[in-house]
């Protein structure tokens, strides 16, 4: 899968084999609402991948991901409201980091993303 080949080496590198993952049902629902049922799901996962590798501010993220600044800030708001990212600092230079909630449930996120991607057009990738 395109998603697996790219993200497996990034934020999901320590996840066990797909078949061996024990899913947290509550987190599965939470992840599903943010990463599957709303527009912007691809953008949100790309932001998660980017800040897991290197925490950045919205301006840096918009340049790195080649996305409009407003698109990035909207997705950051969604991720922050759901407790998946947190910021350090204030204003324009605030830097975003993944939360413990996110990092401790990456295996459940992995299951959600794999399931959703299998239903979508194979040309659309979560992370470019």
Number of C-alpha atoms within 10 A of each C-alpha: 10 16 18 17 9 15 18 14 10 14 19 17 10 11 15 11 8 12 7 9 13 11 16 12 10 10 17 17 15 13 23 18 13 19 22 18 11 10 11 17 18 19 20 22 19 20 27 22 19 21 18 18 13 13 20 21 21 24 18 15 23 18 12 12 15 10 13 13 14 12 14 25 16 15 21 23 13 16 20 17 11 16 14 20 23 18 17 13 10 8 8 9 14 16 20 24 21 23 15 13 13 18 15 10 17 20 24 24 24 23 18 19 21 16 12 14 19 11 8 10 8 11 7 12 16 20 18 11
